[in-house]
Amino acid sequence: MNGTKNTLPLPGYAFWDVKRENLDFSRDKGFIISRMFERGNLDDVLSLVSFYGKDEAGSILKSNKYLNRQGLYLAHSLLGLPLQDFKAYGTPKHH
C-alpha cells in the first residue's frame, strides 16, 4: 500500500452487499481490488491503484480466475498488462 493514508473510501454502490466497516484493507485486498475493477467508476479505481500500487493491483487481478469482462479489460488497459497474463482470460463464464 502506497502513500500515507491507511484507508480508502469504499463506495456503497460497489460494496452494497457487505459491511464495509468489516473489511480489512490488508486481509481483504483481493476482494476489494477485484470488486473495484469490476464495479467501480474510473475515479474510484484510480484511487484504489494509487492506494495499493499498480504492481499489487496487477498481481491480484492476474491471479483472479473469476474476474469479469469489465474488470479484465479495465485492468488490461489501465495497468498495461497483456490479456494472456490474466487467469480469467479465456475462462468461460457461467451465468
C-alpha atoms as a printed R data frame, in Angstrom:
   type eleno elety resid chain resno       x       y       z
1  ATOM     1    CA   MET     A     1   0.000   0.000   0.000
2  ATOM     2    CA   ASN     A     2   1.453   3.281  -1.089
3  ATOM     3    CA   GLY     A     3   1.026   6.753   0.308
4  ATOM     4    CA   THR     A     4   0.425   7.970   3.810
5  ATOM     5    CA   LYS     A     5  -3.263   7.080   4.109
6  ATOM     6    CA   ASN     A     6  -4.102   3.699   5.548
7  ATOM     7    CA   THR     A     7  -7.722   3.666   4.403
8  ATOM     8    CA   LEU     A     8  -9.564   4.135   1.168
9  ATOM     9    CA   PRO     A     9 -13.196   5.209   0.766
10 ATOM    10    CA   LEU     A    10 -15.219   2.195  -0.339
11 ATOM    11    CA   PRO     A    11 -18.298   3.347  -2.269
12 ATOM    12    CA   GLY     A    12 -21.614   1.833  -1.299
13 ATOM    13    CA   TYR     A    13 -22.612   1.258  -4.921
14 ATOM    14    CA   ALA     A    14 -19.720  -1.216  -5.322
15 ATOM    15    CA   PHE     A    15 -19.932  -2.816  -1.871
16 ATOM    16    CA   TRP     A    16 -23.688  -2.839  -1.314
17 ATOM    17    CA   ASP     A    17 -23.698  -6.472  -0.202
18 ATOM    18    CA   VAL     A    18 -21.068  -6.366   2.557
19 ATOM    19    CA   LYS     A    19 -20.488  -4.382   5.722
20 ATOM    20    CA   ARG     A    20 -17.759  -2.059   4.523
21 ATOM    21    CA   GLU     A    21 -16.637  -1.315   8.074
22 ATOM    22    CA   ASN     A    22 -15.722  -5.012   8.500
23 ATOM    23    CA   LEU     A    23 -13.372  -5.074   5.509
24 ATOM    24    CA   ASP     A    24  -9.675  -5.033   6.291
25 ATOM    25    CA   PHE     A    25  -7.556  -3.298   3.652
26 ATOM    26    CA   SER     A    26  -4.751  -5.809   4.011
27 ATOM    27    CA   ARG     A    27  -6.612  -9.065   4.668
28 ATOM    28    CA   ASP     A    28  -9.368  -8.377   2.103
29 ATOM    29    CA   LYS     A    29  -7.300  -6.648  -0.577
30 ATOM    30    CA   GLY     A    30  -8.042  -9.335  -3.171
31 ATOM    31    CA   PHE     A    31 -11.776  -8.856  -2.761
32 ATOM    32    CA   ILE     A    32 -11.523  -5.053  -2.617
33 ATOM    33    CA   ILE     A    33  -9.299  -4.720  -5.686
34 ATOM    34    CA   SER     A    34 -11.307  -7.179  -7.769
35 ATOM    35    CA   ARG     A    35 -14.652  -5.642  -6.796
36 ATOM    36    CA   MET     A    36 -13.499  -2.105  -7.606
37 ATOM    37    CA   PHE     A    37 -12.196  -3.111 -11.038
38 ATOM    38    CA   GLU     A    38 -15.432  -4.959 -11.758
39 ATOM    39    CA   ARG     A    39 -17.917  -2.408 -10.405
40 ATOM    40    CA   GLY     A    40 -16.107   0.824  -9.567
41 ATOM    41    CA   ASN     A    41 -16.132   4.035 -11.552
42 ATOM    42    CA   LEU     A    42 -12.866   5.255 -13.039
43 ATOM    43    CA   ASP     A    43 -12.106   7.798 -10.303
44 ATOM    44    CA   ASP     A    44 -12.569   5.170  -7.604
45 ATOM    45    CA   VAL     A    45 -10.414   2.666  -9.483
46 ATOM    46    CA   LEU     A    46  -7.652   5.254  -9.922
47 ATOM    47    CA   SER     A    47  -7.756   5.988  -6.182
48 ATOM    48    CA   LEU     A    48  -7.504   2.275  -5.499
49 ATOM    49    CA   VAL     A    49  -4.463   1.916  -7.789
50 ATOM    50    CA   SER     A    50  -2.853   4.878  -6.062
51 ATOM    51    CA   PHE     A    51  -3.546   3.263  -2.676
52 ATOM    52    CA   TYR     A    52  -2.352  -0.290  -3.424
53 ATOM    53    CA   GLY     A    53   0.042   0.423  -6.302
54 ATOM    54    CA   LYS     A    54  -0.031  -0.868  -9.880
55 ATOM    55    CA   ASP     A    55   2.100  -3.923  -9.118
56 ATOM    56    CA   GLU     A    56  -0.066  -5.125  -6.223
57 ATOM    57    CA   ALA     A    57  -3.325  -4.476  -8.081
58 ATOM    58    CA   GLY     A    58  -1.995  -6.208 -11.190
59 ATOM    59    CA   SER     A    59  -0.787  -9.234  -9.258
60 ATOM    60    CA   ILE     A    60  -4.161  -9.673  -7.532
61 ATOM    61    CA   LEU     A    61  -6.149  -9.225 -10.739
62 ATOM    62    CA   LYS     A    62  -3.966 -11.527 -12.836
63 ATOM    63    CA   SER     A    63  -4.484 -14.362 -10.354
64 ATOM    64    CA   ASN     A    64  -8.285 -13.932 -10.116
65 ATOM    65    CA   LYS     A    65  -9.725 -16.539 -12.471
66 ATOM    66    CA   TYR     A    66 -13.264 -15.223 -11.890
67 ATOM    67    CA   LEU     A    67 -12.597 -11.582 -12.849
68 ATOM    68    CA   ASN     A    68 -15.458 -10.400 -15.042
69 ATOM    69    CA   ARG     A    69 -15.004  -8.975 -18.535
70 ATOM    70    CA   GLN     A    70 -15.242  -5.334 -17.417
71 ATOM    71    CA   GLY     A    71 -12.593  -5.839 -14.744
72 ATOM    72    CA   LEU     A    72 -10.368  -7.803 -17.089
73 ATOM    73    CA   TYR     A    73 -10.336  -5.219 -19.866
74 ATOM    74    CA   LEU     A    74 -10.062  -2.287 -17.466
75 ATOM    75    CA   ALA     A    75  -7.036  -3.883 -15.785
76 ATOM    76    CA   HIS     A    76  -5.520  -4.680 -19.179
77 ATOM    77    CA   SER     A    77  -5.922  -1.089 -20.384
78 ATOM    78    CA   LEU     A    78  -5.190   0.797 -17.179
79 ATOM    79    CA   LEU     A    79  -2.318  -1.312 -15.891
80 ATOM    80    CA   GLY     A    80  -0.834  -2.138 -19.300
81 ATOM    81    CA   LEU     A    81  -0.833  -5.891 -18.739
82 ATOM    82    CA   PRO     A    82  -1.219  -8.426 -21.579
83 ATOM    83    CA   LEU     A    83  -4.582 -10.180 -21.602
84 ATOM    84    CA   GLN     A    84  -2.837 -13.551 -21.712
85 ATOM    85    CA   ASP     A    85  -1.339 -12.858 -18.260
86 ATOM    86    CA   PHE     A    86  -4.781 -12.971 -16.633
87 ATOM    87    CA   LYS     A    87  -6.140 -16.313 -15.414
88 ATOM    88    CA   ALA     A    88  -9.633 -15.050 -16.249
89 ATOM    89    CA   TYR     A    89  -8.723 -14.519 -19.910
90 ATOM    90    CA   GLY     A    90 -10.230 -17.290 -21.966
91 ATOM    91    CA   THR     A    91 -12.035 -18.793 -18.944
92 ATOM    92    CA   PRO     A    92 -15.688 -19.425 -19.797
93 ATOM    93    CA   LYS     A    93 -18.066 -17.530 -17.516
94 ATOM    94    CA   HIS     A    94 -21.194 -19.206 -16.241
95 ATOM    95    CA   HIS     A    95 -24.257 -17.066 -15.629
